[in-house]
Amino acid sequence: MQVQSVPLGSVTIGPPSWRDGTVRAIRRAERLVRDTRAGRCADGSRPRSCGAAGTAQDKSTAAETRRPQTAAVTVPSPSQRTALAPFPPTSLREQCAAASISVAGEYMRRAREVEVQLRRQAAAVTEEGVKLERERGHLERMLRSLRTNLTINRRSSEGRSLRPHAAETERDGADYLLLCERRELAELKQDLEGTLRDTLTQLQVLGESSRRLLDCARERARVLELLPHRASAGGPGGAALTATNTDPLSPFTPECKQVLDSSSLMLKQSQLLRDDIRRRLSSAASRQGAAHRSVNEGLVKKIAETVTLQQRLTVTSAAARQAVSRKQREINCIRQSHGRAQGPEYSGDILSREKLDRPVVQVYQRHPGTQLPEAAQLIQGSGVLRRCLKSSEGELAKLQRVYLQLLDDLHAKAAAARVDSGVVRMRRQQVDRRAVPSFLQQGAR
């Protein structure tokens, strides 16, 4: 039932201020009542009898208030928004729940995207760790090969020191090649050991980065228990992470961004390290093979030189032995001639024709100045034969000493050739080709 205003009387008794204040209060109350009724009709919350039944006065009042009321609903002013407070709909709880579900679902989907990105990055870091671990195995195999070659080098030097003759144990080109190989292998070993330390450090960094990525992914996955895997945007075939702005209260936190950036940097460093390891391994294999081949070739040349000298010594010793025999025969002939020139040891064995007082000589020497040169010639011939015998005996002694020296040198050369051959055979047998990776063996040959 609508409240109707009663017209005021024309007779005034009280003061005007008293009457005017009351009139203003009445009009303000009527306006508020009218606005309140208009608002209830506008938002549809007034009783059904408001538009269906009522007096003519109600209809006229509704007709008067309908037009500004519609305008207030369509284009409300700030004052009207403040004054008019429509009642919330009956589905407010459902609408709030739906909005909350939408916000939570969007947060979960973004969290799934971040989780998938983190797990993909963790998988990439793990794969890089596997590749780096493979390179570490190649490094360790190469280091084992270098240690083996250093042991072979030491045994080669010790083996060559066992050559019998003093002249054979002097430093030669093969010893210099062994020294150069030892220095080369020691330098390669030190270089690869430093690279192995860097590799182990990088593997630890990759493991720590993978652990941090998985920790962040598990922390993001704490809100994904109710999100289906196939329906989420971050599923196996989902899009990559598009969020760039970080917020501590968003799915993509600054910690996630820091972990992703640091893992990307670690991946680049690991790839560069793997390339450096492969390059160092190739260089080490080629340098190791070149040093090994140079030493082997030097030892083979030394053996060939020794064998050549051995052959020449054999020929020269045979000629010296022949000269010794010839000189011995010559000495025997000289001794025999000297003995014949001296004559017999017993005077009774001298023949009559050999005596210096035989009748012909005595008759010839009756005249003065008739001396025969026979005695002087015999004395001179005996002296010459004696000097020749002494000289020949000295030459024979020299030939015998040279022959013995040649035989000694020949035995030393044969022993040295056997020692060097054993060293080369040992070097070829004990070098483990399997210690070097196959892809490096092809490049090192």
Helices and strands as residue ranges (DSSP letters): H 16-42, H 49-52, H 56-74, H 78-83, H 92-160, G 167-169, H 173-220, G 221-223, H 254-342, G 347-349, G 352-354, H 359-364, H 374-430, G 433-435, H 438-444
